[in-house]
Amino acid sequence: EFREAGAWEFIPLEAIAPLVNDRVQLKDISNVNYVSTENILQDFGGVAVANKLPTVNSVSSFQAGDVLLANIRPYLKKVWAANFSGGASNDVLVFRPRNSQGCQYVAHILKNNRFIDYVMAGAKGVKMPRGDINSIKEYPVPIPPETTEQQKVAHCLSSLDEVIGLQAKKVQSLKQHKKGLMQQLFPAEGETTPRLRFPEFREAGAWEVKRLGEVCIICNGSSNAQDHVDDGAYPLFDRSEEIKRSSRYLFDAEAVIIPGEGMRFIPKYYCGKFDLHQRAYALSDFREVGKFIYYQLGALKGVLASKAVMSTVLSLRMPILETFKLVIPSSGEQQKIAHCLSSLDEVIGLESHKLDTLKNLKKGLMQQLFPQEVA
């Protein structure tokens, strides 16, 4: 119904949603309605309850319908359309649409990769870049000639956001379910019997205490491996073509990979050809069920991290891993637990893929629903 409505125009953001600098006393704010760069979620994910309040007398004030942008490291895409009133830190910019009917529209304009790219292009600083406020105010916002078209676009994208939000909650619920299940399927620290067992193993007795070095072979990676650790946690590389041409320390087996340094010693299960960074360990040649060991180490990652020693960074040494104690049931119970958790991982993977597909759908839709300004 709008195909003959004429061309859109571009208006500076400041003209339709100016920055507001209202203040509110901290005594009138709680953790529930305080927003900072820490509790606005990445990738336009909304907000979480704040862990703490600042030690100041007043903070920025925002209202329901405002759009908030965390202006430190804008590439994290921390943009939130407020659905309640509260207070915000000084590093959060508060935009207030002049027209209450345009609130959703402005929110979708700012929750857009095109806007984030624009902010980053003018950002200042390297480690902690900040968007340039004057430049942000001048961001060219596309406006259709008819208000009804603007409302239609906003409604379309808001409806899709609702679907994405429901799917995200489903994925999060599945992950929480798995976390709780693992806490019951594996014995707590210092115990040898889990709280939850499959019926056929309830009379099987206590699990046996073994050192990690007894149940698998532990190897270091090669100093020739690419000097990179993906996301600071998973030092794993699958480069088949390079493997054919190199003489690196390679694996072609079922293995559990554990980073040797950092803050998070999160295991990753892998099966196939890969090379390994020197600051990582590969657990292979399992005398027990490899995937069971992977899940058990995942459940004990906090305990494992507590064993690390501090040099320049937290490090796991080979003797620490070799002597790290696990409690192991019979191979039949191991297989049952591993199969249960693997099946749940498959469901989580499928639902996560659906979520990614919906996000990509919205991303593509926004590229077509909003015109790009001609330079």
C-alpha positions as CSV (number, residue, x, y, z in Angstrom):
1,E,0.0,0.0,0.0
2,F,3.0,2.3,0.1
3,R,4.7,1.5,-3.1
4,E,3.5,4.7,-4.8
5,A,3.9,6.8,-1.7
6,G,7.1,8.6,-2.9
7,A,10.7,8.9,-1.7
8,W,11.9,8.8,1.9
9,E,13.9,11.7,3.4
10,F,16.8,11.7,5.8
11,I,16.6,13.7,9.0
12,P,19.3,14.0,11.7
13,L,18.7,11.8,14.8
14,E,18.8,14.9,17.0
15,A,15.7,16.3,15.2
16,I,13.5,13.3,15.9
17,A,15.0,11.8,19.1
18,P,17.2,14.3,21.0
19,L,19.6,13.3,23.8
20,V,18.2,14.1,27.2
21,N,20.2,15.0,30.3
22,D,17.6,14.8,33.0
23,R,18.8,13.6,36.4
24,V,17.3,11.5,39.1
25,Q,18.5,11.0,42.7
26,L,20.2,7.7,43.4
27,K,18.0,7.1,46.4
28,D,15.0,6.8,44.1
29,I,16.7,4.1,42.0
30,S,17.1,0.4,42.7
31,N,19.0,-2.5,41.1
32,V,15.9,-3.3,39.2
33,N,15.6,0.0,37.3
34,Y,19.3,1.0,37.0
35,V,21.0,0.6,33.7
36,S,24.7,0.8,33.0
37,T,27.1,-0.4,30.3
38,E,27.5,-3.6,32.3
39,N,23.8,-4.7,32.4
40,I,22.7,-3.7,28.9
41,L,23.1,-7.0,27.0
42,Q,25.1,-7.3,23.9
43,D,23.6,-7.8,20.4
44,F,20.5,-5.8,21.2
45,G,19.6,-8.4,23.8
46,G,17.8,-6.2,26.3
47,V,18.8,-5.6,29.9
48,A,19.6,-7.7,33.0
49,V,19.1,-6.7,36.7
50,A,22.1,-4.6,37.8
51,N,24.5,-6.2,40.2
52,K,25.3,-3.0,42.0
53,L,24.6,0.7,42.1
54,P,27.1,3.5,41.7
55,T,28.4,5.6,44.6
56,V,27.1,9.0,43.3
57,N,24.3,11.3,44.3
58,S,22.4,11.3,41.0
59,V,22.3,9.5,37.7
60,S,20.8,10.1,34.2
61,S,17.0,9.7,34.1
62,F,15.1,7.8,31.5
63,Q,11.5,7.1,30.8
64,A,9.5,4.2,29.2
65,G,9.8,4.8,25.4
66,D,13.3,6.2,25.5
67,V,16.1,4.4,23.6
68,L,19.4,3.8,25.5
69,L,22.8,3.3,23.9
70,A,25.9,2.1,25.9
71,N,28.5,4.5,24.4
72,I,31.6,2.5,25.5
73,R,32.7,-0.1,22.9
74,P,29.6,0.5,20.7
75,Y,30.5,-2.6,18.6
76,L,29.0,-4.7,21.4
77,K,25.6,-3.4,20.1
78,K,24.2,-2.6,23.6
79,V,21.0,-0.7,22.6
80,W,17.8,-1.0,24.5
81,A,14.3,0.4,24.1
82,A,13.1,1.2,27.6
83,N,9.8,-0.3,28.8
84,F,10.1,1.2,32.3
85,S,11.5,4.4,33.9
86,G,14.7,4.5,35.8
87,G,18.3,5.7,36.0
88,A,21.3,5.2,33.8
89,S,25.1,5.7,34.1
90,N,26.8,8.6,32.4
91,D,28.2,6.2,29.8
92,V,24.7,5.4,28.6
93,L,23.1,7.9,26.1
94,V,19.4,8.4,26.4
95,F,17.4,9.3,23.3
96,R,13.8,10.5,23.6
97,P,11.6,10.4,20.5
98,R,9.7,13.6,20.0
99,N,6.7,11.7,18.8
100,S,5.4,9.0,21.2
101,Q,4.1,7.0,18.2
102,G,7.6,6.9,16.8
103,C,9.2,5.2,19.8
104,Q,9.4,1.8,18.2
105,Y,10.6,3.2,14.9
106,V,13.5,5.0,16.5
107,A,14.3,1.9,18.5
108,H,14.7,-0.1,15.4
109,I,16.7,2.6,13.7
110,L,19.3,2.4,16.5
111,K,19.1,-1.4,17.0
112,N,20.6,-1.7,13.5
113,N,24.0,-2.7,12.3
114,R,24.0,0.3,10.0
115,F,23.8,2.6,12.9
116,I,26.4,0.8,14.9
117,D,28.8,0.9,12.0
118,Y,28.2,4.6,11.7
119,V,28.9,5.1,15.4
120,M,32.1,3.0,15.2
121,A,33.3,5.0,12.2
122,G,33.4,8.2,14.3
123,A,34.5,6.5,17.6
124,K,37.5,7.7,19.5
125,G,39.9,5.4,21.4
126,V,41.4,2.0,20.8
127,K,40.9,-0.3,23.8
128,M,37.7,1.3,25.0
129,P,36.3,3.3,22.0
130,R,33.5,5.8,22.6
131,G,31.1,7.1,20.0
132,D,31.4,10.8,19.2
133,I,28.2,12.4,20.6
134,N,28.1,15.2,18.1
135,S,28.4,12.7,15.2
136,I,25.7,10.5,16.7
137,K,23.3,13.4,16.8
138,E,23.8,13.9,13.1
139,Y,23.1,10.3,12.2
140,P,20.8,10.4,9.1
141,V,17.5,8.7,10.0
142,P,15.4,7.5,7.0
143,I,11.8,8.7,7.3
144,P,9.0,7.6,5.0
145,P,6.6,10.2,3.6
146,E,3.6,8.8,5.5
147,T,3.4,8.2,9.3
148,T,1.3,5.0,8.6
149,E,4.2,3.5,6.7
150,Q,6.6,4.3,9.6
151,Q,4.2,2.6,12.0
152,K,3.8,-0.4,9.7
153,V,7.6,-0.9,9.5
154,A,8.0,-0.6,13.3
155,H,5.1,-3.1,13.9
156,C,6.6,-5.6,11.5
157,L,10.0,-5.5,13.1
158,S,8.6,-5.5,16.7
159,S,6.5,-8.6,15.9
160,L,9.7,-10.3,14.7
161,D,11.5,-9.2,17.8
162,E,8.8,-10.9,19.9
163,V,9.4,-14.2,18.1
164,I,13.2,-13.8,18.5
165,G,12.8,-13.0,22.2
166,L,10.6,-16.1,22.7
167,Q,13.2,-18.3,20.9
168,A,16.0,-16.8,22.9
169,K,14.2,-17.6,26.2
170,K,13.7,-21.1,24.9
171,V,17.4,-21.6,24.3
172,Q,18.3,-20.0,27.6
173,S,15.8,-22.3,29.4
174,L,17.4,-25.4,27.8
175,K,20.9,-24.3,28.8
176,Q,19.7,-23.7,32.4
177,H,18.1,-27.1,32.3
178,K,21.3,-28.7,31.2
179,K,23.3,-26.8,33.8
180,G,21.0,-28.1,36.6
181,L,21.0,-31.6,35.2
182,M,24.8,-31.7,35.2
183,Q,24.9,-30.6,38.8
184,Q,22.8,-33.7,39.7
185,L,24.3,-36.2,37.4
186,F,27.8,-35.7,38.7
187,P,28.8,-36.0,42.4
188,A,29.4,-32.7,44.2
189,E,33.0,-31.9,45.1
190,G,34.2,-34.2,47.9
191,E,31.4,-36.8,47.2
192,T,31.4,-40.1,45.3
193,T,27.7,-40.5,44.6
194,P,25.5,-38.2,42.4
195,R,22.1,-37.0,43.6
196,L,20.4,-38.2,40.4
197,R,21.0,-41.6,38.8
198,F,19.3,-43.6,36.0
199,P,17.1,-46.4,37.5
200,E,19.4,-49.3,36.4
201,F,22.4,-47.8,38.2
202,R,20.8,-46.7,41.5
203,E,22.1,-49.8,43.3
204,A,25.5,-49.7,41.6
205,G,27.3,-48.2,44.5
206,A,29.8,-45.2,44.8
207,W,31.8,-44.0,41.9
208,E,35.6,-44.6,41.9
209,V,38.1,-41.8,42.5
210,K,40.8,-41.7,39.7
211,R,43.4,-39.2,38.6
212,L,42.9,-37.6,35.1
213,G,46.3,-39.0,34.1
214,E,45.0,-42.5,34.7
215,V,42.0,-42.2,32.4
216,C,43.6,-40.5,29.3
217,I,46.8,-39.4,27.8
218,I,47.5,-35.6,28.1
219,C,49.6,-33.8,25.5
220,N,50.8,-30.2,25.0
221,G,50.3,-28.4,21.7
222,S,53.1,-27.3,19.4
223,S,55.0,-24.0,19.4
224,N,54.4,-23.9,15.7
225,A,50.7,-23.7,16.0
226,Q,49.0,-20.5,15.0
227,D,49.4,-17.9,17.8
228,H,45.8,-17.4,18.4
229,V,43.2,-18.6,20.9
230,D,39.6,-18.3,19.7
231,D,37.6,-16.1,22.2
232,G,40.3,-16.7,24.8
233,A,39.0,-20.1,25.6
234,Y,39.2,-22.6,22.8
235,P,42.7,-23.1,21.3
236,L,41.4,-25.4,18.5
237,F,42.2,-25.2,14.8
238,D,40.7,-27.2,12.0
239,R,42.7,-26.3,8.8
240,S,42.8,-29.4,6.6
241,E,44.7,-27.8,3.8
242,E,47.4,-26.4,6.1
243,I,47.6,-29.8,7.8
244,K,48.5,-31.4,4.5
245,R,51.3,-28.9,4.0
246,S,52.7,-28.6,7.5
247,S,54.7,-30.6,10.0
248,R,52.9,-29.3,13.1
249,Y,52.0,-31.3,16.1
250,L,48.7,-32.8,14.8
251,F,45.9,-34.9,16.2
252,D,43.4,-37.1,14.4
253,A,41.4,-38.5,17.2
254,E,38.6,-38.1,19.8
255,A,39.9,-35.5,22.2
256,V,39.0,-33.0,24.9
257,I,40.8,-29.7,24.5
258,I,41.6,-27.5,27.6
259,P,43.2,-24.1,27.4
260,G,46.3,-23.9,29.5
261,E,46.1,-20.3,30.6
262,G,43.6,-17.5,30.9
263,M,40.6,-17.0,33.2
264,R,38.2,-19.7,31.8
265,F,39.4,-23.3,31.6
266,I,36.4,-24.5,29.6
267,P,36.8,-27.9,27.9
268,K,35.8,-28.5,24.3
269,Y,35.1,-31.8,22.8
270,Y,36.5,-32.5,19.3
271,C,36.8,-35.4,17.0
272,G,38.8,-35.2,13.8
273,K,42.0,-33.6,12.5
274,F,43.4,-30.5,14.3
275,D,46.5,-28.9,15.5
276,L,46.9,-27.5,18.9
277,H,48.3,-24.3,20.4
278,Q,51.3,-24.7,22.8
279,R,49.3,-23.1,25.6
280,A,46.7,-25.8,25.5
281,Y,46.2,-29.5,26.3
282,A,44.6,-32.4,24.4
283,L,43.2,-35.3,26.4
284,S,43.0,-38.4,24.2
285,D,43.4,-42.2,24.2
286,F,40.7,-42.5,26.8
287,R,40.5,-45.6,29.0
288,E,37.0,-44.4,29.9
289,V,34.3,-42.8,27.8
290,G,35.8,-39.7,26.3
291,K,32.6,-37.7,26.0
292,F,31.8,-38.5,29.7
293,I,35.1,-37.1,30.7
294,Y,34.3,-34.0,28.6
295,Y,31.0,-33.4,30.4
296,Q,32.5,-34.1,33.8
297,L,35.3,-31.6,33.3
298,G,32.7,-29.1,32.1
299,A,30.9,-29.6,35.4
300,L,34.2,-29.2,37.3
301,K,35.6,-26.3,35.4
302,G,35.4,-24.0,38.5
303,V,37.3,-26.6,40.6
304,L,39.9,-27.0,37.8
305,A,40.4,-23.2,37.6
306,S,41.0,-23.1,41.3
307,K,44.0,-25.4,40.8
308,A,45.6,-23.0,38.4
309,V,48.7,-21.1,39.5
310,M,49.5,-17.4,38.8
311,S,52.5,-16.4,36.8
312,T,51.9,-13.6,34.4
313,V,48.4,-15.1,33.9
314,L,46.5,-18.0,35.5
315,S,48.1,-21.2,34.1
316,L,47.3,-24.9,34.3
317,R,50.5,-27.0,34.5
318,M,50.8,-30.6,33.3
319,P,51.2,-32.0,36.9
320,I,48.0,-30.3,37.9
321,L,46.0,-31.9,35.1
322,E,47.6,-35.3,35.5
323,T,46.8,-35.5,39.2
324,F,43.4,-33.8,39.0
325,K,40.9,-36.1,40.6
326,L,37.6,-37.3,39.0
327,V,35.0,-39.8,40.3
328,I,34.2,-42.3,37.6
329,P,31.2,-44.8,37.4
330,S,31.1,-48.0,35.4
331,S,31.4,-47.6,31.6
332,G,27.7,-48.4,31.2
333,E,26.7,-45.5,33.4
334,Q,29.3,-43.2,31.7
335,Q,27.7,-44.0,28.3
336,K,24.2,-43.4,29.6
337,I,25.2,-40.0,31.1
338,A,27.1,-39.0,28.0
339,H,24.3,-40.0,25.7
340,C,21.7,-38.0,27.8
341,L,23.8,-34.8,27.7
342,S,24.7,-35.2,24.1
343,S,21.0,-35.6,23.1
344,L,20.3,-32.4,25.1
345,D,23.2,-30.6,23.3
346,E,21.6,-31.6,20.0
347,V,18.3,-30.0,21.0
348,I,20.1,-26.9,22.2
349,G,22.1,-26.7,18.9
350,L,18.9,-27.0,16.8
351,E,17.1,-24.3,18.8
352,S,20.2,-22.1,18.7
353,H,20.3,-22.5,15.0
354,K,16.6,-21.4,14.8
355,L,17.5,-18.4,16.8
356,D,20.4,-17.5,14.5
357,T,18.2,-18.0,11.5
358,L,15.5,-15.6,12.9
359,K,18.2,-13.0,13.7
360,N,19.6,-13.3,10.2
361,L,16.1,-12.9,8.8
362,K,15.6,-9.7,10.7
363,K,19.0,-8.4,9.6
364,G,18.2,-9.0,6.0
365,L,14.7,-7.6,6.3
366,M,16.1,-4.4,7.9
367,Q,18.5,-3.9,5.0
368,Q,15.6,-3.9,2.6
369,L,13.0,-2.0,4.7
370,F,15.2,1.0,5.3
371,P,16.8,2.9,2.4
372,Q,20.5,3.8,2.5
373,E,21.4,7.4,2.2
374,V,23.1,8.3,-1.1
375,A,26.5,9.9,-0.4
